[in-house]
Amino acid sequence: MPQHILIIDAHPDGHKRHFCGALADAYAKSAADAGYILRRLDISKLDFPVLRSREAFESPSPPEGLIAAAEAVAWA
């Protein structure tokens, strides 16, 4: 059974090419060549509110912009 890998590029600026993105690209290529099933999560592309209160933190559901990210982590 193939293993899953989630590559997380956590650089906050998605408008320019950065070293973090190059590392993620290289890792993805190597892992794909080795037969792993990949997903990539670019933090700079997520749209979510900053938690500014205890009530927001204790909300029963995550912010809409983070649901796909949480699903990708569970998948991996």
C-alpha positions in Angstrom: 0.0 0.0 0.0 1.5 3.4 -1.0 2.3 5.8 1.7 0.9 9.3 1.8 3.0 12.4 2.2 1.7 15.9 2.9 4.2 18.6 2.0 3.6 21.8 3.8 5.2 25.0 2.4 4.8 27.3 5.4 6.4 30.4 3.8 3.9 33.3 4.3 4.7 35.1 1.1 3.2 33.3 -1.9 3.8 36.1 -4.4 7.5 35.3 -5.0 9.6 32.3 -5.4 11.4 31.4 -2.2 13.9 28.8 -0.9 11.1 27.0 1.0 9.1 26.5 -2.2 12.2 25.2 -4.0 12.8 22.7 -1.1 9.1 21.6 -1.3 9.3 21.2 -5.0 12.5 19.1 -4.8 11.1 16.9 -2.0 7.8 16.4 -4.0 9.7 15.3 -7.1 11.8 12.8 -5.2 8.9 11.4 -3.2 6.8 11.1 -6.4 9.7 9.3 -8.2 9.8 6.9 -5.2 6.1 6.1 -5.6 4.6 8.0 -2.7 1.2 9.6 -3.0 1.5 13.4 -2.4 -0.5 16.4 -1.5 0.9 19.9 -1.0 -0.4 22.6 1.4 0.8 26.1 0.7 0.1 28.1 3.9 0.3 31.4 2.0 -2.8 30.4 0.0 -5.0 29.7 3.0 -7.7 32.2 3.8 -8.7 32.2 7.5 -9.3 34.7 10.3 -6.8 35.2 13.1 -8.1 34.0 16.4 -8.5 37.1 18.4 -10.6 35.9 21.3 -11.2 32.9 23.6 -14.6 32.6 22.0 -13.2 32.3 18.5 -10.7 29.7 19.8 -13.4 27.6 21.4 -15.7 27.8 18.4 -17.2 24.3 17.7 -16.1 24.3 14.1 -12.8 25.4 12.4 -12.7 28.5 10.2 -13.9 27.7 6.7 -10.4 28.4 5.2 -8.8 25.7 7.4 -11.1 22.8 6.7 -9.2 21.6 3.6 -5.9 22.0 5.5 -7.2 19.9 8.4 -8.5 17.2 6.0 -5.1 17.1 4.3 -3.3 16.6 7.6 -5.8 13.8 8.5 -5.2 12.2 5.0 -1.4 12.1 5.6 
